[in-house]
Amino acid sequence: MNIDLIYEDDYCICVTKPNDVVVHHAYHSRNVIHEQSLLQLLEEDFGKKFYPVHRLDRRTSGIILLTKETKYVSEFQKLFTNGEIQKIYYGVVRGHASESRVIDSPVKGKDSNVYKDAETLLECVKTTTQNIPVKPYDTSRYSLVRLKPKTGRLHQLRIHMNKISHPLIGDGKYGDKNHNAMYETEFGWTNLFLHAKTLEFKHPFTNENLKLESDFPENWKALFKQFDW
């Protein structure tokens, strides 16, 4: 699998992580022998190791930032912890979303009962009504949304979309199984429709202002054509 390179300099690279690929395997993961992680794929493509600055869920596609040396990681991570990097995601959700809204709802941490503040800005970009029945309705409605997370909690966007009754299509954990099944039956799409599109930040070493964008995967392009978006 060839990984799409978005940007490269002496300190870092930005690439597009494909859907259903883990960034790296957990220690002693059973999947190590069955599938390659993003880090393994990059080492295969480039012949060297890279070090992730942040994470994307396995099923989320899109832009991810990695450094060329471990000593550079902390300076890039400060961009995230200090809120000095803007992240923009796109999602396809059930229903017609409102034009814009702020979702301010705490999210529980992994394997923890502690809830942490979480905030997402939502903008509706496109809507469609399809003459395809999904129980209990005779038609089905969807929205293309632009999501700007102000915090970086685990599964934040997926949880927030579910909380406002606009779950992401293809989300097996927080989504709507009837709509997910329709997408697979009608179109053959089983991926999660959540894509990390843009990173915008000031480079901590070169001071260059960067706006880096990841191209949409093929299933997204097929969906845009199908829905005339």
N, C-alpha and C positions, 0 to 999 in steps of 0.2 A: 504493500500500500504506500503510494507516494503522498506525502503530507504537503499541503499547499503552504509555501513560504510567503508571508505577508511583508516582513521587514527584517533586516539584519544590520547590525553594526558591530563594533568591537566588543560590546558589552552584553548584548542581548539579541534574541530573535523573537519574532511574533509569528505564530503559525495558526492554521485553522485545525482545530481538533474535530475529527469526524464524530458523528453520532455513534453511540454504543461502543466507545473506546474509553477505557479508564486512563487517567493521567499517569498513574503508576500503581503497581500492585501493592496491596497491603502485605506486611511481613508474613511470610509463610502462606500466602494466598494459594488456595487450591486452583485458581484460574491461571497461574503462571504458565503451566504447561499447555494450556488450551488456547490462550489468546495473548497477543502482544499488546503491551501498554503503549501509550503515546511516547513515553521516554525511550522504550525499546525500538519503536518504529523510527524515531528521530535518529537514534544512534546508528541504526541500519542505513538510513538515508544519507546522513552526514559523516558518519565514521567517527563521531565524538559524542561525549555526554553533555546533556543540558540539565538545568536545574530550575524547576517551576517556581514562579513567584506567587502564584495563586492557583486556585482549583476551578474545575468545571465538573459538574456531575457527569457520570458515565453517559447518560442519555442526552445531555445537552451538547450541541455542536457549537463551534465558533472560535473566536479569537482567544488565544492564550499567550501569556508572556513568560519567557524563560530566559535565564542568564547563561552565559558561557563559562562562568567561574562561580564557585560557591561564595566567594568573597563579595560578589556584587549583589547577591540576593537581598540582603537586609536593606540596602538603599532603595531598591525598587519596592520592597514590601512597605516601606514607610509611606509611599504614595497611597497605598490602600488604607493603612491604619489611620493616616492623617486626613483622609477624604480628599486627596489631591489628584485623584484620577477619576474621570467620568466614564462609566460603563453604560452602554446602551444595548439592550436585548430586544429581539422581536419574538412575538409569540402568536400562535393561532389559537383562539379560544372559542368555547361554546357561547352562543348568544351574541346579541348586539351590545357591545360595551358602551359606556358613556364616553363622551368626547374626551374628557380628561378628569382625573381625580387623584387624590393622594390616599394611598392605603397605609394607614398607620396602625399596625396590629402586631403585638409581640409574637415571636416565634420561639418554640421550644428547641433547645439544643439537642444534639444527637445523644441518645442514651442518657438523657437528663430530664428532670422535671422542672428545671429552671427556665423561665421564659425571659427572653431578651428583647429589647426594643428593636423594631424593624420597620423600615419605611420604604415604600416604592411609589414612584410617580408613574402614572399610566396615561397614555394618549392613544385614542383610537384612530387608526390610520385608514382602514377600509372595513366595509361590512358586506355581507352577501346573504341572500336567502336561496337555498337550494331546494328544488322540487324532489327531494329524497326524504322519505319518511324515516323518522327516528322516534321510537316510542317516548311519550304518548302522542306525538304530533305528526301531522301529515307532511310537514316541511322541516328543514333544518337550517339554523341560522348560525353564522360564524363571524368573527372579527379578527382582523390583523391589528395587533396592538404593539406599541413601542413602550418599553419598560425601562425605567431608570432607577435602579436600586440605590438608595442612600446609605444603606447598611449592607453587610454581606453575610447574612445568616444562612445556615444550611437549609437548602430547599426553599429559600425565602420566596422566590417568585412563584414557584409551584404552589406553595401553601397560600400565598396571598391571592392568587387567581381563584383558587378553590373557595376561599373565604368570601369573596364577592360574587360567588355563583357564576363565574366565568372560567371554569377549569381549562387548563391547556389540553389541546388535542394530543392524544398519544401518551398521556401520563397515566401509567398503570397504577400508581399509588394514590394520587390525589384527583385523578380525572374522572370522566364519565364513561363507564364501560360500554354503554350503548352507542355513543358517538364514536368512540375508539373502534368499535367493531364495524361500524358503517364505513369508516375510512379504509379499513383493511379490506372489507368485502367489495366496496365500490371501486376503490382506487389502488389497492395493494400497498397502502402506506401504513407502516407500523411504527415509524419513528416518532419520538417526542418532538412536537413543533415548538421548540424553544431554541433560539440561536443567539449566541453572543456576537453582536454585530460590530461594535465599535469600542475602542479604548482611546481616550484622549488625555494626554498628560505632558508635563514638562520633564524631559529626560534628566535624571538626577546627576549624570556625569557630563553630558554635552550641553545641557541647558536648552536644547532644541525643543520647540513645541511640536508635538506629534499628534496626529489624528490618524489612527490606523483602523482599517476596515476589513472584515472577513466577508468573502462572497457567500451567498446563500447556497446550500447543498442542492443537488438535483431534484430531490423530492419537493423542496420548497418552490423551485422554478416550475415544476409540473403543476403544483397547487395554484401558483399565481396565474398560470395559463388557464387552468380549469375554472377558476373563479373570476377570471377576467380582471385581475388585480394588477 
